[in-house]
Amino acid sequence: MKVLGIETSCDECSSAVVEDGEKILSNVIATQIPFHAPWNGVVPEIASRKHTEWIYAVTKEALDKAGLTVADIDAVSVTSRPGLFGSLLVGLSFAKAFAWARNIPFIAVDHMLAHLYAPRLAAENRPEYPFLGLLVSGGHTIICKASNFDDITVLGTTIDDAAGEAFDKVAKYYNFGYPGGKVIDEMARNGDSGAFRFPLPSLHKGDHRFDVSYSGLKTAVINQRDMFRVKKGEVTNEDIAASFQKTAVEIILRALLNAAEDTGLTTIVAGGGVAANSYLRSSLAQRKHLCCIFPPLDLCGDNAAMIAGIGYQYLARGERSPLNVTASARVTGFKKKYP
């Protein structure tokens, strides 16, 4: 079965064709970074307008690269949640129209679940269920137990900001560049991660053993930086980036390793834009008692291949979505309150 995937949850306009849930025939990703860079963050109105302008051409390119025509597509899978509401509606409307015009099956999927499915699109080291899932992106930080492609139990989330959001906001404050996650990762390679010793969140109230928080770290890096300075003499922007990144990853690792200890699960599957972070990858690779599986870099961020891949699994099970399904900006349980 050849499934056309459509992904427009945020600022990446993507279409892909995946065969039988695993073989990528094409995966076209049109980035909007140049249009959002002047604001150092995604502008929702710009994002939805660009999706409207680009979605047809991006989909045509995906079909051309796969060597297929519209008539060769057997089903359509599209992101319906979570994300920017206007952006989601563009992809959802296009996918509905495509499926209706061809009278082929249509399925709407959760793109966070698709991020956990992304490593299965790689030819090697496909994860087996159950495993611990780590979803780290600009909008979400989630630690979960995955029992199947569509069956996860959320163990921990952020109580305030997501990891990727913290990277972007620190980069914006110091004018490092955009997108913040990639820029800070690159800068940190030339910095001293011990120049500052930023604090980890305490989260001492209630049961938050698997949860994370980034508002305190952002405050420390932006407003209280000199309070946590360790290095004597001159410090550079690269030192700030490296010290921030180290603490940001340590926050994730503390909660994730707690989850691994308590569940007894030794396989960890990561997904989301922050899963491309080199320090996170190297830090987990050092945990020899764990099997850590990351998607290829081009499948870490939002992409339509993972949408088509997970969509196939639903379709193969006989599931379909009605054409009146709508978008949802949030998913209940993907974020917690404190305490």
Summary of the structure (lengths in Angstrom):
residues: 339
radius of gyration: 20.0
end to end distance: 46.7
largest distance: 68.2
contacts: 1244
relative contact order: 0.19
helix: 44%
strand: 20%
